[in-house]
């Protein structure tokens, strides 16, 4: 697609826009790093340290770590995100180890006690004291940053760039695609969930890339249909490697690929391409089966099969049951993690089938209904996963894989709204998305997600990592007695982004 010069923001080519968009999102996401130490971090450390899946040295630091007889400690989830995050950690490990060792010697010399940690969460205070006494606090903090900065943040930035190319193909405009991609990055819970390592959003973007490979919206002939089927299958299998809820998107991608081939070719060709899809899925699934065999002694039983009894485990199979009306309703509108409370923008997607009918630039019906179908299927599946009720203290998480699939239909409706309404929706979405990424806590106040808006507007800007530093006692409190202001970092980031977008303007097209 040739882009008119008048439609090129700052005179940049499409490729230049995509590269600048990636680095912009990467920088902004890293700036909003949150210090949460999630369960996926522990296997990443074990892989990077010893090429092992066992996390024995971190026993009792997280409620999702458990021990099986004779096989040590593991996490109660799939290892895909941990495997991905282990790569940047392994590269950064020499520097992390050097810093940790130096601090360890200093503490031994001073015989210091754990500094107070003024977190409002009792479990966070207890965790910090345990980690400090084991000499793991600095290692966990630095490792979490490396994994977020060089695994989580770039994966989300790549998802934003993929969104840019999809909406560019849909609307035929670089300028429109750029602002819509930025809206996806900072005006949806993508911003919030990218604060720390999160497998749900990661495999959602992987599934979206697999969907694009199968769809081929640009009509490119660079890859054969068989290759695209193989890539789609690999993406679907990777979803399951990251989390067992990914089986919904694996099945959805398979059905979509099969229907697309039945529409465009013969039943025989559809079977052939379905076989290539299955072959692609087999690779990541084989990795998962190997992990389960190594960790638990059986390749096909999930980690949840072996974990000890926890809340909701007696509902269905290990906590997974048919969809429950109250949970389905909570996943949609709960004040702390409901999809449409966390991102009202997604409500526009519900009108997409009606708006799409008379649009000059239409989204093909098969693709529109596939994206909406993925979203509904994931909602129904998570409506039976009783552990989804535990999102009350972490914010929207289980439905994160459907963010890209809902944004495209929502964008279809948004661009056809009157300019004043469109601008209002964008401003409110960005305000909510940014406040949630800055403040993060959704459980303490009475308004859940909306509490973040009040705290930021009344208490000022903040950054999650700086908030954690301001709560630490000891030397940190001495350096920052009045808290840590994010304004210098905001100013520095703005200057860097200005340079990124103003440098190396595109040459005039011939």
Buried (B, 14 or more C-beta within 10 A) or exposed (E): EEBEEEBBBEEBBBEBBBBBBBBBBBBBBBBBBBBBBBBBBBBBBBBBBEEBBBBEBBEEBBEBBBBBEEBBBBBBBBBBBBBBBBBBBBEBBEEBEEEBEEBEEEBEEEEEEBBBBEBEBEEBBEBBBBBBEBBBBBBBBBBBBBBBBBBBBBBBBBBBBBBBBBBBBBBBBBBBBBBBBBBBBBBBBBBBBBBBBBBBBBBBBBBBBBBBBBBBBEEEEEEEBBEBBBBBBBBBBBBBBBBBBBBBBBBBBBBBBBBBBBEEEEEEBBEBBBBBBBBBBBBBBEBBBEBBEBBBEEBEEBBBEBBEEBEBBEBBEBBBBEBBEEBBEBBBEBBBBBBBBBBEBBBBBBBBBEBBEEBEEEBEEEBBBBBBBBBEBBBBBBBBBBBBBBBBEBBBBBBBBBBBBBBBBBBBBBBBBEEEEBEEBBEBBBBBBBBBBBBBBBBEBEEBBBBBBEBBEEEEBBBBBBBBBBBBEEEBBEEBEEBBBBEEBEEEBEEBBEEBBEEEEBEEEE
